[in-house]
Amino acid sequence: MNTRSVSFDNLEDLRITPNFDIDSNYLKEFSNDIETGLLKLELISPLDGFGFDIYPKIYADSLAAKYSNKKVKKGEGEINEPFSPQINNLQIRYKANTSLVFNDADRAENDPLEKNEFFQISPFGIEKTFSKNLISSKRLFYDFINEGELIIGLSSQKVFTGLNLLFEIIKSENSNYEFSRKINWYYSSFEGWKKIEKDQILYDETFNLMKTGIISFRFPNDFSKSSKILDQDKFYLKACSEDKADQFSLIKSIVTNAMVCKEVITPNSSNRVEKLKAKSVEGFEKKIPGVLTVYQPFDSATFKVKESENDFYLRVSQLLRHKNRPVTKWDIEKFILNKFDWLSHVNCVHESKSNEKTKLKILCLKKIESFQNIDEIKLSMAEMNQIKETLNEFISPFSEIELVNPIFEDIWIKCKLRFRDISTGKGYDQLNKDLLNFICNWRVEIGGRYPELNTKIKKFDVIKFIKERKYIAFVTGISIVHFKQHLDGSIYAYDTATSNDTSEFIECGTKRSIFVPRNSHKIELLSKDEYHAPEPTNFSELGINKSFVIVKRHEEKLIESSFVDNKLVDNTNNLQFELKI
């Protein structure tokens, strides 16, 4: 069996004009009048083809010669019958091309007879962006100009004039989230998305979706359904972040028609409760026309019902000492704590650069629940101004103060271990939580008091704490990596596994720094119990845009500069950047 391939490089000389209006019924019956759709194969060599046309003549001449008196040479009288070949498999491969010109200047190059169309597929559906009549977008792909978007669909028979939305936001205790400080809101209209102006957001308790709270909207008159956005029967709101978008993924639930209830304090304190469990509120004492149901989606915050006797004597004794005229650092700290019961720690720190004017800096931390993210201890600008304005009424007018937020210095634990009676995932999670509670024990109130902030940690205490965990069967090769930040903002990495590290403690870089163990520990599982020496951290283990650091050669304690891993020498990774310092 022979195989033959025939190729044609260019068919433009044939001047074939395609018919773009052919439908599926065009080729049901064969006809010589069909102008396109069939491929005709014609044999051009040899001229006699397979012998069907000349066979009768040759056959007659052969019979005549056989019965003539002439001698026929051997082999001349044999005639082959016409050959009828059959094509077992016919394959046709072809390439066709067309062009779609999106540029307005060259739009005339498009052939309208081709009826070309281009569609963009996105979370908003399928949109035709190119046709012979319209070019709505010049982009090949859907343009996601924002880092993240949150789209909320609303169903209503009437047009919205205003709406209160409750956002329940759940965070991990110590994850390092990337929050955007600027969230832009949009609403749907007949013309598509339109931006909600600042004066149309009456209040935002979430501080740009960073914590649980209510956002109250007042909508413009053109807030309506749109045929260009998802479901045409719904109204839509959209929150957009151009740079960071972690807060969108932390939203657990969204509830409409939300309001905040305030407690009316009764003379009898025994009737008060410290916390309202979810679904405790079932309705109003007196029914309000138009309100069908009342629903409490989750637990309320915990608050003090009354002041204890010890707290009373402590507050009075502090008041007698500073007499509402705080002068010393101790006076200022206690004064602020008494005035603002939502603060857990107040520390006066003195730190200034050589070119800065000397001023007293006050570090304030907010109270948080054990399940809240540690970033929520930081004050907003409005809260800072509130504390500063109150304090300025009682201190000397010549005093200069500045409210500051803490600086978080990450702590990594690097070790090899084997878990006992617990799955790997649960073991990692439990170790992360235990390290957070151990190093950041100041987060939660213990016996009516908050522990002092730790500015230095003993290395042995951390190692001992890990070894004493019941769910850890064996651990070895423990080292601690500390990302220390200085006043100028530079970050330096200190690794206890380096040979130059001789210090017994790990100390903060500034007086307002706080140790925070993030969930980025370098933990390796062991299959058997065997000793491993602590290994210096390699630069290839640091994440780009997460833990990039500056390292000085004259620093005694730092990450090893010989950071090229021997195992990675032969394995080139284009996504790994190596910097020699």
C-alpha positions in Angstrom: 0.0 0.0 0.0 1.4 3.3 -1.1 0.9 6.7 0.6 1.1 9.9 -1.3 0.9 13.5 -0.1 0.1 16.5 -2.2 0.4 20.0 -0.9 -0.5 23.4 -2.3 1.3 26.4 -0.8 -0.9 29.2 -2.1 -4.4 29.1 -3.6 -4.7 32.8 -4.1 -4.1 32.4 -7.9 -7.3 30.4 -8.2 -9.2 33.5 -7.1 -11.7 31.4 -5.1 -14.3 33.6 -3.5 -15.8 31.9 -0.4 -19.6 31.9 0.1 -20.2 32.8 3.8 -24.0 32.3 3.5 -24.0 28.5 3.0 -26.2 26.7 5.5 -26.4 23.0 6.5 -29.0 22.2 3.8 -26.7 23.2 0.9 -24.9 19.9 0.4 -27.7 17.4 0.8 -27.8 16.5 -2.9 -25.0 16.4 -5.5 -25.2 18.7 -8.4 -22.7 20.1 -10.9 -24.1 23.5 -10.2 -22.7 23.5 -6.7 -20.3 26.4 -6.5 -18.5 25.5 -3.3 -18.4 22.8 -0.7 -17.2 19.8 -2.8 -13.6 18.7 -3.6 -13.2 17.3 -7.2 -10.1 15.0 -7.8 -9.2 14.7 -11.5 -6.4 12.3 -12.8 -4.1 14.1 -15.3 -1.4 11.5 -15.8 -1.2 9.1 -17.6 -3.3 10.3 -20.4 -5.1 6.9 -20.8 -6.0 6.9 -17.1 -6.6 3.3 -15.8 -7.3 1.9 -19.3 -11.1 1.7 -19.4 -11.4 3.8 -22.5 -8.8 2.0 -24.7 -9.4 -1.5 -23.4 -12.1 -2.5 -26.0 -9.9 -1.4 -28.9 -6.8 -3.2 -27.6 -8.9 -6.3 -26.9 -10.3 -6.4 -30.4 -6.8 -5.9 -32.0 -5.5 -8.7 -29.8 -8.2 -11.2 -31.0 -7.6 -10.3 -34.6 -3.9 -10.8 -34.3 -4.4 -14.2 -32.6 -6.3 -15.6 -35.5 -4.2 -14.1 -38.2 -1.3 -16.0 -40.0 1.3 -13.8 -38.4 3.4 -15.3 -35.7 2.9 -13.7 -32.4 5.8 -13.2 -30.1 5.7 -14.6 -26.7 4.1 -12.2 -24.3 2.5 -9.9 -27.0 -0.9 -11.5 -26.8 -1.4 -11.0 -23.1 -3.7 -8.1 -22.2 -4.2 -6.7 -18.7 -7.7 -5.8 -17.6 -8.4 -2.1 -16.7 -7.2 -1.3 -13.2 -9.8 0.0 -10.7 -7.9 1.4 -7.7 -9.7 2.2 -4.4 -8.7 5.0 -2.0 -8.7 3.5 1.5 -8.2 6.7 3.4 -8.3 10.3 2.1 -7.2 13.0 4.5 -7.4 16.7 3.7 -5.6 19.2 5.9 -5.9 22.9 5.2 -5.2 26.2 6.8 -7.4 29.2 6.5 -7.0 32.6 8.1 -8.9 35.8 8.5 -8.1 39.1 10.2 -9.9 41.2 12.7 -8.7 44.8 12.9 -9.8 46.6 16.1 -8.0 49.8 15.4 -10.3 52.6 14.3 -7.8 53.9 11.8 -7.5 50.6 9.9 -11.1 49.5 10.5 -11.8 49.6 6.7 -9.5 46.5 6.2 -12.2 44.3 7.8 -14.3 42.4 5.3 -18.0 42.7 6.3 -18.9 39.7 4.1 -16.9 37.4 6.5 -19.2 38.3 9.3 -16.4 37.9 11.9 -17.3 38.1 15.6 -15.2 38.2 18.7 -16.5 37.4 22.2 -15.0 38.1 25.6 -15.7 35.6 28.4 -15.5 37.0 31.9 -17.3 36.5 35.3 -19.8 39.0 34.0 -20.8 36.7 31.2 -20.1 36.5 27.5 -20.0 39.8 25.6 -19.7 40.3 21.9 -17.0 43.0 21.4 -16.4 42.8 17.7 -18.9 42.5 14.7 -19.4 44.1 11.3 -21.5 46.7 12.9 -19.8 47.4 16.3 -16.4 47.3 18.0 -17.2 47.9 21.7 -13.7 47.0 23.0 -10.3 47.0 21.5 -8.8 44.5 24.0 -8.2 40.9 23.4 -9.0 39.9 27.0 -11.4 41.3 29.5 -9.7 44.2 31.2 -9.4 43.5 35.0 -8.1 46.9 36.1 -8.7 46.1 39.7 -6.8 43.7 42.0 -10.2 42.5 43.4 -13.9 43.1 43.1 -16.9 42.2 45.2 -20.2 42.2 43.4 -23.5 42.1 45.4 -26.8 41.4 43.6 -30.0 42.7 45.1 -33.6 41.7 44.2 -36.5 44.2 44.6 -39.7 45.1 42.9 -39.1 48.8 43.7 -36.1 51.0 43.1 -33.7 51.4 46.1 -33.2 54.8 47.7 -31.0 53.6 50.5 -29.7 50.4 52.1 -27.7 49.3 55.2 -25.5 46.3 54.7 -23.9 44.4 57.5 -20.6 42.7 56.7 -19.4 39.9 58.9 -15.6 39.6 58.5 -13.7 36.7 60.0 -9.9 36.8 60.1 -7.1 34.5 61.3 -5.5 35.6 64.5 -2.0 36.3 63.1 -2.1 36.1 59.3 -0.4 38.9 57.6 -3.2 40.2 55.3 -2.7 42.7 52.5 -5.6 45.2 53.1 -6.4 48.1 50.8 -7.0 51.5 52.4 -9.1 52.7 49.5 -12.2 50.9 48.4 -14.3 52.4 45.6 -18.0 51.5 45.4 -20.1 51.4 42.2 -23.8 50.9 41.4 -25.6 49.5 38.3 -27.5 51.8 35.9 -28.9 51.7 32.4 -25.5 52.9 31.2 -23.5 50.3 33.1 -21.4 50.9 36.3 -21.3 54.3 37.9 -19.2 55.4 40.9 -20.8 56.1 44.3 -19.5 59.4 45.6 -18.3 59.8 49.2 -21.3 61.8 50.3 -23.6 58.9 49.2 -22.0 56.6 51.8 -23.5 57.9 55.0 -21.2 56.0 57.3 -18.8 53.0 57.2 -18.2 51.1 60.4 -16.0 48.5 58.6 -13.2 51.0 57.7 -13.1 49.8 54.1 -14.2 46.2 54.8 -11.4 45.6 57.3 -13.6 44.7 60.2 -17.2 43.6 61.0 -19.7 46.5 60.7 -22.4 48.3 58.8 -22.1 50.4 55.7 -25.1 52.8 55.0 -25.7 53.8 51.3 -27.8 56.5 49.9 -28.3 55.7 46.2 -28.7 58.1 43.3 -31.9 58.3 41.2 -30.5 56.3 38.3 -29.7 53.2 40.4 -31.4 50.5 38.3 -31.1 47.2 36.6 -28.8 46.9 33.7 -28.9 44.5 30.7 -25.1 44.7 30.4 -24.4 43.2 33.9 -25.0 39.6 34.8 -28.6 38.9 35.7 -30.9 41.6 34.1 -33.5 41.3 36.9 -31.2 42.4 39.7 -29.7 45.6 41.1 -25.9 45.5 41.7 -23.4 47.0 44.0 -19.6 46.6 43.4 -16.7 47.2 45.7 -13.3 47.6 43.9 -9.7 47.6 45.1 -7.0 48.7 42.7 -4.0 47.3 44.7 -4.8 44.8 47.5 -7.9 42.7 48.0 -7.5 40.4 51.0 -10.6 41.8 52.7 -12.9 40.5 50.0 -12.0 36.9 50.7 -12.6 37.4 54.5 -16.3 38.3 54.2 -18.3 35.5 55.8 -21.8 36.9 55.4 -23.6 40.0 54.2 -27.0 40.9 55.7 -29.4 43.6 54.4 -31.4 46.1 56.4 -28.9 46.1 59.3 -29.1 48.4 62.3 -27.1 48.7 65.5 -29.0 48.3 68.8 -27.8 50.1 71.9 -28.5 49.0 75.5 -30.6 51.1 77.7 -28.9 50.8 81.1 -31.3 50.0 83.9 -30.7 50.9 87.6 -30.6 47.1 88.5 -27.3 45.8 87.2 -28.3 42.2 87.9 -30.5 42.4 84.8 -27.6 43.1 82.5 -25.6 40.6 80.5 -22.1 40.8 79.3 -22.7 39.2 75.9 -25.7 38.5 73.7 -25.6 35.2 71.9 -26.6 34.9 68.3 -30.4 34.9 67.8 -31.0 36.2 71.3 -32.9 39.2 70.0 -36.3 38.0 68.6 -38.3 41.3 68.2 -39.3 44.6 69.6 -41.1 45.0 72.9 -43.7 47.1 71.0 -44.3 46.2 67.4 -43.3 48.8 64.8 -45.4 49.0 61.6 -43.5 47.8 58.5 -41.0 45.7 60.4 -41.8 42.0 59.8 -39.0 40.2 61.6 -35.9 40.9 63.7 -32.8 38.7 63.4 -29.5 38.7 65.2 -27.0 37.0 63.0 -24.0 36.5 65.4 -22.8 37.2 68.9 -22.4 40.7 70.2 -19.1 42.0 71.6 -18.3 41.3 75.2 -18.4 44.3 77.6 -18.1 45.0 81.3 -21.4 45.1 83.1 -20.2 47.0 86.1 -16.9 48.1 87.7 -15.5 45.7 90.2 -14.5 46.9 93.7 -10.8 46.4 93.0 -11.0 48.3 89.7 -12.8 51.1 91.6 -10.1 51.5 94.2 -7.4 51.3 91.6 -9.0 54.0 89.5 -9.6 56.3 92.5 -6.0 55.9 93.7 -4.6 56.7 90.3 -6.9 59.8 90.1 -5.7 61.0 93.5 -2.1 60.7 92.3 -2.3 62.7 89.0 -5.5 64.7 89.9 -6.5 64.9 86.3 -3.3 66.7 85.5 -1.0 64.0 84.2 2.7 65.1 84.1 4.9 62.0 84.2 4.8 59.1 81.7 3.1 56.9 84.3 0.4 59.5 84.9 -0.3 59.8 81.2 -0.5 56.1 80.7 -3.0 55.5 83.5 -5.0 58.6 82.6 -5.6 57.4 79.0 -6.5 53.9 80.2 -9.1 55.3 82.6 -10.6 57.6 79.9 -10.7 55.0 77.2 -11.8 51.6 78.4 -11.5 50.1 74.9 -7.7 50.3 75.2 -5.6 47.4 76.6 -2.1 48.9 76.7 -0.7 52.5 76.8 3.1 53.0 76.8 4.9 56.3 76.6 8.1 55.8 74.5 10.9 58.2 73.7 12.4 57.7 70.3 13.5 60.3 67.8 15.9 60.6 65.0 18.8 63.1 65.2 17.0 65.6 62.8 13.6 65.3 64.5 12.2 67.6 67.1 11.8 65.8 70.5 8.2 64.8 71.3 6.6 62.2 73.5 5.2 59.3 71.5 2.4 57.3 73.0 1.8 53.7 71.9 -1.9 52.6 72.3 -3.3 49.2 71.7 -7.0 48.4 71.4 -8.7 45.5 73.1 -9.5 42.6 70.9 -11.1 39.2 71.3 -9.0 36.1 71.1 -10.4 35.2 67.7 -9.7 38.6 66.2 -6.7 39.4 63.9 -3.8 40.9 65.7 -3.7 43.8 63.2 -7.0 45.1 64.8 -5.1 46.4 67.8 -4.0 49.3 65.8 -5.7 52.6 66.1 -7.4 54.4 63.2 -6.6 58.1 62.5 -10.0 59.1 64.0 -9.3 57.2 67.2 -5.8 58.8 67.5 -7.3 62.2 67.1 -9.9 61.5 69.7 -7.3 60.4 72.3 -5.0 63.3 71.4 -7.8 65.9 71.7 -8.9 64.6 75.1 -5.3 64.4 76.4 -4.5 68.0 75.3 -7.3 69.3 77.5 -5.5 68.1 80.7 -1.7 68.2 80.0 0.6 71.1 79.7 0.2 73.2 76.6 3.9 73.1 76.0 3.9 69.3 75.7 4.1 67.8 72.3 2.7 64.3 71.9 2.2 61.9 69.0 0.0 58.8 69.0 1.7 55.9 67.3 0.8 52.3 66.3 3.0 49.3 67.0 5.5 47.9 64.6 5.1 44.2 64.1 8.4 42.2 63.9 7.9 38.8 62.5 9.2 35.7 64.2 9.8 32.5 62.3 10.5 29.1 63.8 12.5 26.7 61.7 12.7 23.0 62.9 12.2 19.4 62.0 9.7 17.4 64.0 7.3 14.5 64.2 3.7 14.8 65.4 2.0 12.5 67.9 -1.6 11.4 67.7 -2.6 14.3 65.4 -2.9 14.8 61.7 -0.3 16.9 60.0 -2.7 19.7 59.1 -4.1 20.0 62.6 -0.6 19.7 64.1 0.6 22.7 62.0 -2.5 24.7 62.9 -2.3 23.9 66.6 1.4 24.8 66.8 0.8 28.2 65.1 -2.0 29.0 67.6 0.1 27.9 70.6 3.1 30.0 69.5 0.9 33.0 69.0 -0.6 32.6 72.5 2.8 32.1 74.0 4.7 35.0 72.4 1.7 37.4 72.2 0.1 36.5 75.6 -0.6 40.2 76.1 -3.6 40.0 73.7 -6.0 38.4 76.1 -7.0 39.6 79.6 -5.9 37.3 82.4 -7.4 37.7 85.9 -8.7 41.2 85.0 -5.3 42.5 83.9 -3.4 42.5 80.6 0.2 41.1 80.7 3.0 43.6 79.8 4.3 43.8 76.3 7.4 41.8 75.6 10.3 43.7 74.1 12.7 40.7 74.4 12.3 36.9 74.5 14.7 34.3 75.8 15.5 31.8 73.1 15.6 28.9 75.5 12.0 29.6 76.6 10.7 29.4 73.0 12.6 26.1 72.4 11.4 24.7 75.7 7.8 25.7 74.9 7.9 23.8 71.6 9.4 20.7 73.1 6.8 20.6 75.8 3.8 20.4 73.4 2.0 17.1 74.0 1.2 16.6 70.3 4.9 16.8 69.3 6.7 13.5 69.6 10.2 14.6 68.5 11.7 17.9 67.5 15.2 18.8 66.4 17.2 21.5 64.5 15.3 24.4 66.1 16.3 27.9 65.1 14.6 31.3 65.3 14.5 33.9 62.6 13.7 37.4 63.7 12.9 40.2 61.2 14.1 43.3 63.1 13.0 46.7 62.1 14.9 49.9 62.9 13.7 53.5 63.2 14.6 54.3 59.6 12.3 51.6 58.4 15.0 49.2 57.3 14.5 45.5 58.2 17.3 43.1 59.1 17.1 39.4 59.4 18.6 37.7 62.5 19.0 33.9 62.5 19.9 32.0 65.7 21.4 29.2 63.6 24.3 31.3 62.4 27.7 30.7 64.0 28.0 34.4 65.0 24.8 34.4 67.1 25.8 34.3 70.8 23.1 36.4 72.4 20.7 34.7 74.9 17.8 37.0 74.0 15.9 38.2 71.0 15.2 41.9 71.3 12.9 44.3 69.4 14.4 46.9 67.1 12.4 49.8 68.5 10.6 50.6 71.7 7.2 50.3 70.1 7.9 47.1 68.3 6.0 43.9 69.1 7.0 40.3 68.3 4.4 38.5 66.1 4.8 34.8 65.1 3.2 34.6 61.6 2.0 31.4 60.0 5.2 31.2 57.9 7.2 28.9 60.0 9.6 26.6 58.2 8.7 23.2 59.6 9.8 19.9 58.0 8.3 16.5 58.9 10.5 13.7 60.0 9.9 10.0 59.3 12.2 8.8 62.1 13.8 10.3 65.2 17.3 11.5 64.4 19.3 14.5 65.4 19.7 17.5 62.9 21.8 20.5 63.6 20.0 23.9 63.2 20.4 25.1 59.6 20.9 28.8 58.7 18.0 30.2 56.7 18.6 30.5 53.0 17.7 33.5 51.0 15.8 31.2 48.5 13.4 30.5 51.4 12.3 34.1 51.6 9.2 35.1 49.7 9.3 37.9 47.2 7.1 40.8 48.4 6.6 39.0 51.8 9.9 38.9 53.6 12.4 40.7 51.6 15.1 42.1 53.8 18.3 44.2 53.8 21.4 42.6 55.1 24.6 44.4 56.2 27.9 42.6 56.2 29.1 44.2 59.4 26.0 42.9 61.3 27.0 40.0 63.6 23.7 38.2 63.4 22.1 37.8 60.0 21.0 35.3 57.5 23.8 33.4 55.8 25.0 35.3 52.7 26.1 32.1 51.0 22.4 31.5 50.2 22.7 29.4 47.0 21.3 26.0 47.9 23.5 23.2 46.5 20.3 21.2 45.7 19.1 24.1 43.4 22.3 24.6 41.5 21.4 22.2 38.7 17.7 23.0 38.8 17.2 26.4 37.1 14.0 28.2 38.2 13.2 31.3 36.2 10.9 32.5 39.0 13.7 32.5 41.7 15.7 35.7 42.0 19.1 35.5 43.6 20.8 38.6 44.9 24.4 38.6 46.1 25.0 41.1 48.9 
